[in-house]
């Protein structure tokens, strides 16, 4: 899919959607390089303790997205995409200022909750794309959104790492300004894409995350794939949970180096999602591309636990790249299994599932890292969490093959 293949008159809005998703990921990534220093500065704790606190903060972010994703998705099915998306963007700018001014850990946690709520704007962005693309084009379309995520993960950590050298709060002031400019831009270019005849009545039972799980039962083949999605996000959450802490403990990385490695990771993901998703789907189909991504994900997670130098980390990132196929492929497959007037609900439900998985996963892997870095631990190592994640992603691959065996026969 190219922008020109979307519904006429929506090209500028698609650009805005991609920018919005990009900025959401910037907001998520900008905190990662400075998180150890910021938590240590505000909370006066050790690296191992900061990792555990960081895990709980990431869990708060995921909890907010878990609760808000279905709500925003269903509200957008009732009132349209435009007002909900602009509201989320405005809230994200406020959140950046809250992080910049936080005097203690409580305000950092509050900021992560607000960031999670506003970061659920990707639910509406996905529904927007589903509104204006044909079902057969959605795999590539969601790949473009994934590329925007990846590019945001280049800029966010890079900005956070470089500006973090001037202080851990500086990146947030910059991000607040950028978010405000994006809001102004959206007020002028973003149209409404959900036609009145495709809107449906708002129902609280469908708008809460657990209600979304119940609704999914009526769509054939959705729940098993949602289980695969949940497992994937649970085990891949090892990266936001421990990456900067692991880098400092294993290699003595500075904030700038953490940002550089995450930027390199983002470049790899953006290339795979933005440039290779379409050709890969055309060549192998969505199912096989998702399987390839899961296989590479399992190999990469295990590999990070074995590498001993920055050079090997960079090489392993190339192996890691196809993991970027997994989310857009599963999203595209799921999107084809629900009616057009439930795309917002579907994206909200996917958000609930993935963020609940990330909530549990970030806490789980942060606790593993903290436990094996504790001075009294019988065996000290910063790598154990990656071995656990690698085994879990291999299991996810097996479950994916098993739940789709009849369709692929």
Steps between C-alpha positions, in 0.01 A plus 500: 500500500610855430334814624354545150307172529287622789155651472506829299551813710668326792869522406577795730315335784698177452820701533365650820409154634851375431645807674273443799599137535862607461466756780325248725802275465733793557316561826541137597866479397624835623483395862691172462861630483449746786286271715781354715643847571157658552383234744833509681486881522141516621490185713863472619526125427754252355501371142332172592233678703450753220439213257222363721343847534533550125318172446210617714492832312486316168224284645306815589536619140369168371217494756380840381506382138325177599214693656478784248556318169156335477334816630661723236440242226130469578456875542657547157252247355220718641623860467765472228879483491589871483389634842640205696836513324544875552408465868763229549767713330424796726524278808837368389643852492377560855659172604843604370486814716399292801808282458724803465372652825458184713642560851481138620426142397125543549485763225711283271251216547213741435672618185540142376128437558403807298749405228341156478150641470596747228730249331193286428444739208660231283172310541317781320782530247463133409122539467559808281719297266243218494234757400681609186670181375366183342544179705762366258712815549493507878804280562720749321314796652557375852860441398530872423362580844755257641770687311381825661529323835851390408606846386362645822710247684803635311436865583359457852790316662756697297351831616461369852860380509658812352290757684527287812866600517371846600269352764237226509210750484610698194366254235146538631487876446600446137242224455223720643568768239500247215173347622337843512606572142355167387168585665482830313583322174228240563234763560546614140560177304323213677160409350237264638523159331217307666181550303181556705342181364795296633475631856339300777357557843749529785474215750697497828499120499698506176717797600670344802795270425337188644183574304712508185620149580138380516407665172793330326331166552254578223777534241638170376870440557563825688559380857776247417693764306446746784670245726797493263506881503495504881787250527707694248462829684557341840835349407618786275438747784840395633649785292315802644526337842878458526690626192657817650568327832648195322721725286633686803559181699657298216692761303496821705297689237432872550160657433624603154614144422168355617327746268732408213435127533126555516521730199683230306234252605233740378672541162504123452133469595400791276679346201338162550152637567496788255696358206483123529150430634326544164743285296512235774119473514478482120762226490401285800165620633411645838511171692851396390637850555364494857662159560834629368478797734434281804791271414741794473360647822582182693852483356570868571382498862717199579792658316496819707562286806814358337666801333807657657557819303321795341602376154321169553194685633483697175540186288226325696264790432496398133385153601244667725352711217231259372334512843357828372275299267313324781273774631383640162447149360291384796307828492427461128388139543271596787367802310377274220291297747269772631238722323580852384291668773703327773852597395531755782377241748749247364792742533387590851485134594843435351630794701349355818657160438843625404524753780384252763771268371759779512384601846568150632813454290678819602446428868602137451826573319590798721461274802721233339767759424483649849509157663810382314677834552441501875825475701361206699393298195663158477565558129550855369441573131328775300423251220252255653192695391600467135530123524151483650365727226663292226341181629162673528513635144586152371191372680296780339615384159384146574159628618464709182564195283260290707203741504520561124579142394154436346499822299846436360440133420 
